[in-house]
Amino acid sequence: MTETSLPVPPARLTLDLDALVANRRTIAARVGGSVEVAGVVKADAYGIGLEPVARALLADGCRTFFVAHVGEGVELRAVLDAAHRPDTRIFVLNGLTPGNECAYPVHRLSPVLGSLPEIADWSAFRAETRAMVGAALHVDTGMNRHGLTLAEARAFAADARAVEAAGLVLVMSHLACADEPRHPLNALQLARFREIRALFPALPASLANSSGVFLGPDHHFDLVRPGIAVYGGAVVSGEPTPMRVVARLEARIVQIREVAAGETVGYGARETLRRPSRLALLSVGYADGFHRTGSSADGAPGTRGVLHGRVVPVVGRISMDLMAVDVTDVPQARRGDAIELIGEAVTIQAVAAWMGTIDYEVLTSLGRRYERIYRGG
């Protein structure tokens, strides 16, 4: 090691952009060539990294992107412009932010309008500035989150001048229970969205998220917006995902200690060892996205890793920067060995279940202290 050498972080996050592109192509094959597959890159591309993901999707033919915030849109536009692709569209899902109106035409962003006040403000702004950027219209069909009510949408559609003033280029809604294919709300939302599309027959329509793609062609319309599926997440709740693994997290053992039976481990002394144990310490904790809900306690197992093909469980509470795993049954375990915490052997869906959450939260929580390695793309 020299004076200019960079320190090696104790955990490595490998991000497979070829797998990500393969997942997008799986979705594209499922919906057919007449349906556009957009790129959803909000929340730093679900924690994977906005710039490398956007470039990989762009190279695969993606021309429409969705972000949540205006700031994400500005960052994404810079990436797309650097790639010399001015023909791309960026929709800002969380709507028209008051005070940020000028950012939309300057950075060629399209707001997703979800309320009558937003529509009024956007229409007035377009009339005053002659801004040529279009907008999407979001209509709520049963989620009760963002979007016009059905009654508001009907009244708005009846006013041709108001519709023209808003400069709409897309009408959309969002499914609430698509990951549960038999949930009755899916059919109700589809019926409502068909009515909405009939109110705006000249506009392309979008309903399906990741799980919605797998509900069948009735849900595809003109454009689908897969998010978690592209990043290797689940598409049907409680079932294995057909998507390829994108994120793999490995942590190196920084210390192995022998601990006698009857001793407790971690904050709160919540875990008592039932046998003499070898504990491996990993420099990963809740500051790195491994939530305390993945801790173990007497009678309540936590998350697990895999070392040399053997499952090694977390022992005790996960702290900010450290966690302990039991490697007693892996006698060849040594300091410096890498334990897989997320990957092929330990799926992100399993980790999420052990933490009592969903794979979205695990993926978007992965911290910045990892050594990040991008492969492919």
N, C-alpha and C positions, 0 to 999 in steps of 0.2 A: 504494500500500500504506500502510495506517495502522498505528498502534501496536497496534491490536487485531486486525489481520488475522492469520489463521492461515497458516503456511507451506504451500506446495503440495508434497506429496511427489513424488519423481521418477518414481514408477510408480503406475499406476492399475489396480485390480482391480474390474471391473464384474461384478456378480452378477445374473443374470436370473431372478427368481423366477417370472415367467410361464412361462419355459421349463421350470423345475423342476416347476411344476404340470402343464404339458403332458406332461412325461415320466411323471408319476404317472398321468395320465389314459390315456396309451398303455398302461401296464401294466394299469390297471383294465379297459380295453376287451378286453385280451388274456385276462384271467382270467374275465371275466364278472361279472355283478352279484351272484351268490351267494357269491363269494369276497371276503373283506375284504382290503384293501390297507393294511398298516400303514406307519407312518413310522419309518424307522431314522435317528435323529439323533445317534448316538454321535459322539465325537471332534469336538464343536462342529459337528455336522451336516456331517461330512466336510470340515471347514475352511470351509464356506460361512457359518456363523453360526447357532447354535442358535435364538436368539429369532426372527429374521426367517423362518427356514425353518419352524419350528414354527407360527408364525402363518399362513404361507401354506398349509401342509398342513392346518391346522385349518380354515381358511376353505374348503378344497376338500373337506371332509367327513371328514378323517382323525380317527379316534377311538382308535386304539391306536398307541402309540409304543414304540420300543425304544432303550435307552441301554446303555452298557457298565458304567458305574460308578454307585455310589449318589449321589455328588456331582452327576453329570450329571442324575440323576433329580430331585434336589432343585431344581436350577436350572430344569429343564423344568417341574416342577409349578408353580413360581412363575409361569412364563410362561402356562401353561394356566389357572391360577386368575385371573390378571389379565384373561384373556379371558373369564372367567365361564363356563368349561366344566368343571364338576366331573364330567361324565359320561365323561371320558377315562380310559384305562388306560395305565400306564407299566410296562414290564417291564425289569428290570435284568439284562442278559445274563450278566454275570460272576458271578452267583450271590449267595449270602448271605455278606456280609462279616462275619467275627466281630467283635463289639463294636459293630456298627452296626444290630443287629436292630430297635431302637426307631425308627430312621429310616423303616423301611418303612411301618408303619401311620400314623405322624405325617404323612408326605408322600404317603401313598396310593400306594406303590410295591409292585410285585410281583417278588419274586426269581425268577430262573430257576434252579431247583435241579438241580445236575448231579452230585451224589454222595450216597451214603447218609448220611455225617455231616451234610451240609447239610440233608437231609430230616429227620433226627432232631432237629437243633437248631431248625429252623423249626417242626416239630410241637410240640416242647416249649414254645417261645416262644408259639405260638398258644394252647396249652392254659393256660399260666400267665397270659397277658395278655388272653385272649379277643379277640385281634386278628382283625378280620374281613377283612383283606386276603388275597386268594388268591395262589397261586404257579403258575408254569409248571414243567413237568418236562422236562428235556432228556435225551434218550437218544442216546448215540453210536451211529451206524450205519456207521462206517468212517473217520472223520476222526482218531480217537484224540486228541481235544483235550478238550473239555468234555462231560460227560454220563455217565450210568450206562451200564455195559456191558449187553449184551442179557441176560446171565444175571442181573444185578442187577435189571433191569427186570422180568423174568419173576417173580422171587422177590417183589419189592415188590408187583406187581400181584396176586399171590395172597393178600396180606394186606389184606383189605378195610378193617379198622380203621386200618391204617397209611395207606392211601390217603386215607381220609376225614379223618384227623387232619392231613394235609398241606394240605388245602384247595386242591386242584389245580383250575385253570380252563383249562389249556392243556397239550398235550403236543407236543413239537417235537424236531427234529433239524436238522442242518446239512450241506449238500452240500459235498464237498471238490473236485470236478472238474466242476462244472456248466458252466463256461466252455469245456469240451471236450466237446461233445455226444456224441461217439462213445466216450468213455472208459468202460470196462466197470464202473468203480466206481459210476457213476450208477445203472445197473440194479440193482446189488447193494444200494445204499443204499435205493432205492425199495422193493425187496422186503422188506428188513429193517424199514423204517418202516411198511409195511403190517401187518406182524406186530405191531409196537408199538402201532399204532392199535387193532388188534383186542383188545389187552390192556386198553385204556382206552376202551371204546366210547362212554362218555358224554361224553368230553372233545373239544372242538374240536382240530384237528390242524394243524400248520404245518411244512412242510419247505423250501419254495422260497425261495431268496435271489434276487438280481437275475437271474443266469444261469439259475437253476432255473425261473423264470417261463417262459423261452423253450424249456425242454425239453418243454413240452406239458402238457395238462390233467391227466395222471396225477400230476403233481408238485404240483398247486396245493392240494389239500385244502381246508381252511376259511379259511386265512389265509396270505398271502404276505408276505415281509419284504424288499422290494427296497431296496437301499442305493445302490450306485454308479450303477446305471442312472438313478435319479431325478436324480442330480447330473451326468448327461451322460457317464458312463463307458461302457466297453465291456461287452458282454454275452456275446460269443463271442470267445475268444482269437484274435488275429490278423486279425479281420474288422472292417470299419467298423461303428460303432455306429449303430443306428437312432434313438438318443435325441438330443434337441436340446442344443446347447451352453449350459451354465449359467455357466461362469466364463470371463472374457476378461481377460487380463493384457497391459497395454501399458506400456512403459518409454520415457521420453523420453531423447533423446541429450543428455548433459551436456557432451561434448567430442568434437571430431573432430580426429584427428592424422594427419599424413602420416608414414609409416614406410618406410624404404628396404628393398629386397630384401636378404635375408641377415640382417636383424635378427631377434632373438627377441622373443617376447611372453609376458608373464606370469611368475608364480612358476615356478621350476624351469627356465625357458628351454626348455620342452618343444615349443614351436611356432616354427618358423623360416619366415619369409615368403619365398615363392618369386618374388614380384614386388613392385614398389613398390605400397604399399597405403594406403588411407584406412581408418582404424579409428575406429569410433564407440564411446565409452565409455557404459555404462549403469550407473546406480546401483542395481543388483540383484546379489545374490550368494547364497552358500549360507546366509547368515543369513536370507534371505528365501524359502528353500525351493528355490532353484535349486542343486541338489547339484553338488559337484565332479565327480561321475561324468558330468556333461554337458559337461565340458571337452573341448577338442580338443588333440591332440598330433600331431607329424609322422606322417602316415599313418593317423591315427585321428580322424575327424571327430566333433564334438560336437553340441550342440543348435543349432537355427537359429531365426531370426525372419523376419518379413516386413515390408518397408518399401517403400511405394509399389508394391506388387504384386510385388516382387522378393525372392527368398530371400537372407537375409544370415546367414552362418554365424558361430557363436562361434569366437573365435580365442584359443588359449592356455587356461591354467587359469582357471576361475571362482574368484574370491577371495571373502572374506566379504561385501564390500559393492559389488563392481564386477565387470563382465565387459566384454570387448571383442568387437565384432562387425565383420566385414569389409563395408564399404559401398562398396568400390571400384567395383562395377558399378552403383551407384545415384548418379550424379553430382549429382543434385538434393538429396541428403541434406544436411540442415542441423542445427545445434544446436537442440534443442527439438522436433525431429520425434519422433513416437511410433512405436516398433517393436512390432509384435504378437509376443509371446512365447508366448501361449496363446490360442486362440480358434477362429474359423471356418477361418482359413487355416493355422493351426498347431495341430492337434488335440492335446488332452492325451494321447491315446494315442501320438502320434508323439513328443512330448516324453518320455514315459515310456520309450519304446523307445530313444531316444537316450541316456537316462540309465541304461539297463540295469535298469529297475525297472517298476512298474505304475502305472496312473493313480491308484489309491487313494493311493499314497505321495506322488505329486506334489501331488494336491489337498489332502491333509491337512497337507502341509508348508508351504503358502503362508503367508508370514509376516504379522506385524501392522504392518509399516512401510508397507504399501501404503495408498494412498487407496482406501477401499472405498466403492463406489457400488452401491446396491441399486435395481434397476428392477423395476416390476410388483409382483405379489403382493398 
